[in-house]
Each structure stands twice: as structure tokens, then as C-alpha cells.
């Protein structure tokens, strides 16, 4: 009995939704954790090697934007943790409705509506994660340029290469915040592990965002399949109801005729 119970429980697990949820949690964890640490490393690099300071008052500068991005990361982590649980519950709900010969008609109708609602939400979130992935590629590109300048400075003797933050819109045109290969700050920055670590953290955060996009696509396939199964379940249930009703009517007609024949014989 215990073995059969375990097999029955394992048969009701929505494995496709489980895989998508694990991939979603892994991607969100990489994006949020590595992205948060990479932003903190960016603040240290700007303050230490580019000699930038926070603006006084309510002026929105790059440090304020970084703080806003950190709060956005907190919200993304919490929101998609809850959303992953909801999708898993929907998977269990739909799988249970399908396993139970498509269940009661009211249950399958509710499951169909829930699946359609989650398909729409997941599609919107997939587009959002595509935007997040594109946005995360920007700091990867910036740090790649900086890392390339550091590599070229050690290869080419006497090369005077500079990185100006105005090229990336981090500071205004009137401010001149740049480091060149001839400066001591540039040499220290290239020799430090902080630059290399921040660069790789942004790469991992980009990979996490890509994994979240794949998870959203996986969820769309799962939800679309569940919606189609539940839709077929509704039709099957209607067919079973009509068939049962016709059989009952035939049985009633047969019983009535048998009684009439018996009365006539009597």
C-alpha cells in the first residue's frame, strides 16, 4: 500500500513545471545575487579610481540610480519567488484535474481560466525579462571595454589609452571623469581583483537573466499544453454527460416497453 501510494503521488507531480520552476529560481538567484554585488563593486570602483562622490541634496546621480536598481532587485527576487510557487500550484491543480478523468466540469473550467490567465502573465514577464537581459548587457559591454584597455595597456608599450565615463552617459558632458593608462589610478585598478570580480559578476547576472527568459518560455509551453489538455477535458466531460444521458433515456424507454409488454400479457 505504501509503494502504491508513493507511485500515485509521484505520478501527480507536474515535472515540466517543476523543471521550469527550478530554472526560474536559479536564474533569478544568479541575476539578483550577482547583480547586487556587481552594483556594489561598481560603486567602489567609481569612488576609488574615478574619484566620484555622491551628489548632495536630492540630485539624481549615478549612485542614486544604482541604489534604485538594488531596490528593484529586491522586488524582483520577492515577486518571482511568489510567482514560481503560484505556477507550481497551477501545475499541480491542472495535473490533478487531468488525472482524475478530467475531473468535475466546474474544476476543469476553473483550471482552464487559470491556465489562460497565467499564459498572459507569463508572456508579459517573458518580454520583461528580455528587456532586463538587454539592459544587463550594457554594463557587461562597459566592463569589457575597460578590461580590454587594461589588457592592451600591458601589451602595447607607451600606449596612452583612456576611458571617459561621459561616453556612457554616467556623468554629464561638463564633468570630466576619466582614467588613462599613464595614471597611477588606472594601474591600481587594473591590478586589483575588484575590477575582474565585478566584470565576471555582471556576466553571471546576464546569464541568470537569460536563464529566466528560458524558464519563461518553458512555462509558456507547459501552460499552453495544460490549457489544451483542460480544454479537451471539458469536451470529454460534456461528451460523457451526453452519452450517460442518452444511455439513461434508452434504459428508461426499454424499461417502459418491458412494463407495457408485461401488462399486456397479464
Phi, psi and omega in degrees: 000322180293318180297316179296324178295318179296318179297321179294319179294317179295328179290338180269000181281129176280090187296324179297316177293326179295316178297317179296323180293317178298317179295321178295313180297320179296315180295315180295321180296316178296315182296312184289313182294307181290323178297320179296314180292324178294322177294320177297319177296325178296320178299316180296321179294316179296319181285325186275313189257333177260358176055043177264147179232158178291140179286142179281151178083207184263022180287133179272110177243189183295327179290322176295320178296322178295319177298321178296318178298324178295317177295324176298321179297318177301315181294320179297316181299314181291317184295315184280342170295315178291319182295322177298320178295318180297319179292324176295318177298318178297322178296316176297319181298312182291318179298319178296322179293324181285319183296325185274057188035052174068009168065190177285151185298321180295322180294314182293326176295317177296317178298324178295317179293319179296317179298317179296321179294317180290329176299316180295314180297317182295324177296318178295317179294327177297317177297321179296317179292329173298318176295319178297320178297316178296320180292323181291336179290341180294308177296330176297319178295318179297313181290330176295319176298316179295318178295324178293321178297319178297319180292319181291329180295329179277339181271315183265118179282136177077008179284134179250089181254141182229152174238115182255124181292342178293337179294335183254005178074015180286325176236166180285167182297327182289339179267140178245100180238098180214158175233143180239164185295337182278347184276155179290327180297321180294318180295316179295321181295318181290329180278344183281152176282345184295319180295312181297318180294316180296320179299314181288330176294320177294324177296316179294322177298322176295319177296321177297319177296321176296321177296323177295322176297316178297321178296321178295320177296318178299316178298321179299318178295317181295314182294322178295319178296316179298319179297318179294320179296317181291324176298317177295326178296320178298318179294319179297320180294320177297318179297318179295321179295315180295318180297316179296322180294318179294319178297323178293319178295318178297321178295319179296319179295317179297319179295320180296316179294323178296320178293320179296319179295320178295318179293320179295318179296320180294000000 
